Amino acid sequence: MEIFGVILSLVGLMYFAYKGVNVLVLAPLMALFACLFQAGTPYMGVYTQVFMPALGGYLLKYFPIFLLGSIFGKFMSDSGAAEVIGQFIAGKLGSERGVLAVVLACGLLTYGGVSLFVVAFCMYPIANSLFQNGNIPKRLIPASIALGSFTFTMTSLPGTPAIQNAIPMPYFGTTAFAAPGLGMIGALVMFFSGMGWLNSRTKKAHAKGEGFGGEFVSNKVIETVTSVTFFKALCPLIIVVVLNYLFSKIFLPRFDHTYLSELKYGAVSPSQVLGLWSLIISLTLSILILFLIYRKQYNNALKTLNEGTYGSLLPIFNTASEVGYGATIASLSSFVLIKDSVLGITPEYPLVSEAISINVLAGITGSASGGLSIALEALSESYLSLAAAANISPELLHRVASMACGGFDTLPHNGAVITLLTICGLTHKKSYFDIGMVAVVFPFLATCVVILIGTLTGSF
């Protein structure tokens, strides 16, 4: 009965989020609903001592990224730089290839180490311009951004700096380049299947007379009077990537960070905060440079700053509320039963067991990194032992683990999904079906392909 409550809560969260109920209200209600099935649970204690601290902890850690990412994206949009980039790419690929342009641009940025949240803020105005030029339905923008940001660059491409590729390393003694050949195969499956789906959806929409805003307008041409060149427009994006690399790999590691071990600074290791610091510094400097480069382009820079600030609030609170929900579910006694059950699936086939357990836990928690961490913390040693007996390399375990967490995590209640839809001004009802196909179904298919090939050939 306790497990039934968790499942019912999860279904309710996904259903009502799909129907458009605000997650700020929905997440705590569904979390407390799950508690109704747990005998002796102190409801208010769970809400104020579990849900809210998890929500608050996420806000404390990531608010600067959301704030600066939103401001950066707004300055890019109001300067005309985003539209110039969109028009240039459309001119090179053709306006009808707006989907491909958005996917490739998002993939380049996320593989370069830019946070997927920052990419969403930066790419939305560019995608909006591209889709408008190409008369592609706006409802496909979130899926295009998701394909480029939430899939192959997050879990498959060798060397990706995403946290989902970093978590397995200490458990399996591997590097970010584990099983590079299999990772490339998985990435290609995700990319081509996702692109095939989105192109097919675009063609079907056009066949029905649907364009960017609903009604199709043939040969639509949008002209923008601006003195911004493509290189000048691209500079801020390049600066973000370059500065983030320099601060995270060269500058910040050179300083003495021993003070971080003190309790008043959180008693953390430098590796836990340097990545965040580098991104904050990089975005701050990039915004200042962006303003200086385009200062003559802004009619009202203060208005742009304020609108960018306000635009960060709803996305981060939506995501933080989802984190609170996941923390609440993970704190229930029934979650231990769920975890033990899924972790024990098909132990004789460690790759299959690993993939299923991570996918299920990522789906329940609504977090790729959360599901991955829970599974590996509990059973990484068992997986290593079983893999050694079956002559399966740790590199293959790493790649399957990383890819598996990027499947069911992107269900409707996922914080990144809710943030992306909020940024795009769209709803689950309009856009989630396509997000689900490119970020849930096809990544799961790619994981199955990699497991099959890896089982037959080993790691490469």
N, C-alpha and C positions, 0 to 999 in steps of 0.2 A: 504493500500500500504506500509506503514511503517513497519507493522508486517511482510508482505511478504518479505521485504528486509532482516530482521533478519533471517527468516526461510531459505531463499535462501543462505544467507551467511553461516549459520550453515551447510546446506547440502553441499555447496561448500567446506567448511573446512574439513568435514569428507571425502568427495569424493577424493579430491586431496591429503589429508594425506594418504588415503588408496592407492593411486596411487604412493606414494613415494615422493611427493613434500616436500622439507624441510620446516618444520614448522616455522623456523626463518624468512623465506620470506613469507610463506603462511598466518600465523596468522595476521600480520598487514595488509596485502592486503585484507583479508576477513573481517577484522574489519572495514576498510575504505570503503569496498564495501557496507556493511550494512548502513554506513553513507550516501551513495548516495541517499537512499530512505527517509532520514530525512531532511525535508526542513530547510534551514538555518544553517545546521551544518558546523562549521569551521573545515575542514578536517585536516589541519596541526595542529590546536589547539588541536583537539582530539588526534592526533598522539603523539605530544610532551608533552601534559599536562594531558592526561588520560592513553593512552596505555603505554608510556615509564615509567612514574612514577610507575605504577602497576608492570611492568616488573622489574624495578629497586628495588622496595620495596621487591619483592620476592627474588631477588638476595642478597640483604643486609641481609635478615633474614635467608635464608637457605643455602647460599653458604658454610659455614663451614661444614654443615652436608653432603652435596654432596662431598665436597673435602675430608673430613676425611673418609667418607664411601667408596669412591673409592680407597683411599690409603690403607685402611684396607683390602678391598677385594683383591687388587693386592698383598699385602704382604702375605695374606692367600694363594693365588694361587701360587706364586713363591716359597714359602717355601715348597710346597708339602703337606701342611696340608689339603687343600681343597680336594685334590685327595684322601688322606688317609681316610677322613671322608666319602667321596663318596664310596670308596671301602668297607669300614667297613659296612655301611648301606646296600650296595648291597649284601654283604656276608650274612647279617642277614635276609634281606627280599627277597634276590634273585635279581640278576641283572635285571630280567624282571619286577621287581617292582620299578624301578627307579622313576616313576611318583609318586607313593605313598610316597616314601622316601622324595622327594623334597617337596611335599605338607605338610607332617607332620613336616618336619624341619622348613619350612617357618611359619607354624601355631604356632609352639612352640616359635619361636623367636618373632613374632609379638604380640602374646598373652603375652609374657614376657615384652613387652614395647619397643622393638627395632623398630625404624622407618622403614616403609616399603621400603623406598629408600635405607637405609642401608642394609636391608635384601636382596634386589635385588642385590646390589653390592657384598655382601658376598656369596649369594647362587648361583650366576651364575656359578662361577668356579666349585663348588661342583656339581651342576646340569649337567654341561657340562661333567664332569667325569662320573657321574652315567649314563647318557644317552648314552655316548660313550660305556661304558661297556655293557650296555643292548641292544645296537643297536637300541635304540629308536630314531625316527626322531627328529633332533635338533629343528625343527620348533615348537615342542610342549613344549619346555622349558618355553617360556613366559607364556603360559596358565597355566602350572603347578605352576609356581611361583605366578601368579595372583590368582589362586584358594586358595593357602595357605596364601596369604598376603592381598588380596583386598576384601575378602568375609566374611566368618564366624567369623574370629578373629577381623575384623574391625567393624562389626555392630551387631553381634548376641550373641556371647558368653558372659554370665554374668560376669561383672567385668573387661571386656577388657579396657585397658587404652587408646584406640584409641580416637582421638578427636571427631570422629563421635558418640561415645557413651557418650562423656562428654557434648557436646553442648546442648542436651535437658534438662539436669539436672536443671539449674537455671530457665528454663521456666515452668517446670512441678513439681518442688520441689521433684525430685526423686534422686536416686543414680545410680552408674554404674551397680548395680545388679538388675535393674528394670525388672520385669517379667522374672525371670531366667528360669523357665520351658519352656515358649514360646520361649525364646531366644535359648535354647538348641535345641528345635524342629526345629527352623529355621536354625540353624547351621548344624544340621544333614541332612536336605534337601539339603542345599548347598553342603556339603561335599560329600554325596553319589551320588547325581546327577552329580556333577562335575567329580568325580572319574570314574563313569560309562561311562561318555562321553569320557574322555581322554583314558581310557583303550580300549574302542571301537575303537577310532581313531588309537591307536597304533596297534591293531590287523588288522585293515583294511590296514594300511600302510605295515605291514609285509606280508600280503596276496598278496599285489601288488609288493613285492620285494623291498620295501623302507626301508632303515636302517638309521643310524645316519647321514651320510653324503649324503644320496641319495640312493646308491645301498646297498642292504642288504648283510651283511657278517655273515654267521652262526657261532655260537660258538666263538664269538669274545672275546678274553681275552687280557687285557692290564695289563702288569706288570710294576710296578714302583719300582725302587731301592731307598729306602729311609729308614732312621733310625727313622723316626717320628712314634710314637705310636698313637693309636686312642685317648687315654686320653690326650696326649700332644697336638694333633691336635685340640681337642675339647676345650681345656682350653681358648684360646682367645675368642671364642664365649660366653662361660660361664662368662668370666670376663666382657665382654661388658654389659651383662644383669645384673649381680650383681652390678657392679659399677654404672650403670644407676639407679638402684633401690636405692642404698645407698645415692647417691648424690641428687636424686630428692625427696626422702621421709625423709631422716635423716639429712644429712650434710648441704646442702644449706639452707633449711628452718630455721636452727638455727641462721643464721647470720642476722644482722640488714640490712634490705633492704629499709629503709625509704627514702634514697637518690633517689630511682627510681621515686619518685613523682615529682622530679625536672624536669623542662623542658629540660635541657641539657641531661638528661638521658632518654628522651622520655615520661616522665610523665605517666608511666605504673604501673600496679600492679605487685607484685612479681609473681603471678600465671601465668602472660603472658610470662615470660621469664625464670623461673626456670627450666622448662622442657627442654627448648632448651639448657640452660647452662649445665645441668647435662649430656645431650647427647654429647655435645662438649667435656666436660672434660673427660667423660667416653671413648669416641673414641680416644682421644689424648693419654690418659694413656694406653689404650689397644694396640695402635699401638707401643708405646715404649716397652711395655711388650712383644708384639709379636716379635719385632725386637731382643730383648735380648734373648728370648727363642730360636729363630731360626737363630741367627746371623751366624752360621756356614753353614746354608743351602743356603744362598744367594750368588750367583756368583757375583752380582753387585747390592748391596742394593740401591745405588744412582739411578741407572737406574729404579729399581722397584718403588722408590719414585716418580721419574719424570713421569713415565708412568701412575702411579695412579693419579697424579695431573692432567695430560692432559686428562685422561679419565673422569674426573668429569665435564669438561667444557661444552661439547655438551649436556649432559643430563640436566644440570641445566638451560642452556639457552633455550633449547627446552621447558622445563616446564614453565619457566618464561614468555616465549612468549605466551603460552597458557593462563597464568594468565592475561596478558595484553589484550588478546582478550576478555576474560570474563568480565574484568572491563569495556572495551569499550562498549560492548553490554549492560551491566547493567546501563551505564550512559545515554543511549538513551531514549527519551520520550516514544517510542513504547514498551520498556521493561516494563514500568509501566502498560501498557494495558495488556501485556502478563501475568505479575505477577498477576494482579487483576482477570484476566479471569481464570487462573488455580487454584487460591486460592479459587474461588467461586464454584468449581465443587462439586456436591452432598453434600451440607452442612448438609442434613438430615442424612448422614452416615459419621460421623466425621473421622472414621478410614480410610475409602475409600478416602475421600477428602484429608486427610493428606498425604496418600501414593501417590496419583496421583500428587498433587501439588509439593511435594518434589522431586519426580522422574523427573518431567518435568523441574523444575528449575535447578536441578542438571545436567540434560542433556544439557540444554542451556548454562549454565555457564561452563560445563566441570569439575565441582568440587562438590564432595559429601558434604564437609563441607560448601561450598558456597551456594548451593541450600538449604541445611538444615537450615542454618542461616537466609537466606532471608525469607523462609516460616514461621519459628517460630517467627521471629521478627515481622512479619506482622499479623499472625493469631493465635499465641499460646493461647491468652486469649479467643478467640472465640472457639477454639478447646476444651479448658478446660470447658467452659460453656456448649457447646453442649454435651461433654462427660458426664458431671455431670447429665444433663437432661436424657441421655440415660443409666445412671448407668455404665459408662465405667471408669475404674480407670486411674489415671494419669500414672501409671506404664505401662499400655498397650499402652497409647499414646506415651510414651517414646520409647518403644521397636519398635513399628511400624515406628516411625519417624526415628530412627537410622537405621533400616533395609532398609527403603525406599530410603534413600540417597545413598545407595550402589548398585543401579541398573543402571539407565540410565546415571549415572555420568561416567561410563567406556565406553562411546562411543569412536570412533576412535580419536577424538580430545582431549581426556583426557590427562593431562600432565603426569600422572603416567604411562599410557600406552605407550606414546611416549618415556619416559625415559627408561622403561623396554625394549622396542624393541631396543633402542639405545645401552643399556648395553649388550644385547644379540647379537648385530650385525645382527638383522633380520628386515624384513619390515612388514608393515601392510598386504600387499598382501599375504605373506607367513604364518603369524601367527595370524592375528587379528580375523579371523573367530572363532578359538577355544577360544581365550580370550573372545570374545563376548558371547559365549555360557556359559562359566563357571563364568563369572563376570558380565554379564548383564541379560541373560535369566533366569538362575537358581536362582540368588538372587531375581529377581522379582517374580519368582514362589514361593520361600520361604516366601516372604512377603505376598503374597496372602494366603498361607496356614496359616500363623500366624494370619492374619486378620480374616479368617474364623473360626479358632479354638477359638480365643479370643472373637469373637462375640458370639459364642455358649456357652462358658464356663466361660468367664471372665479372668482376669489376674491371673497367677500363676507362 
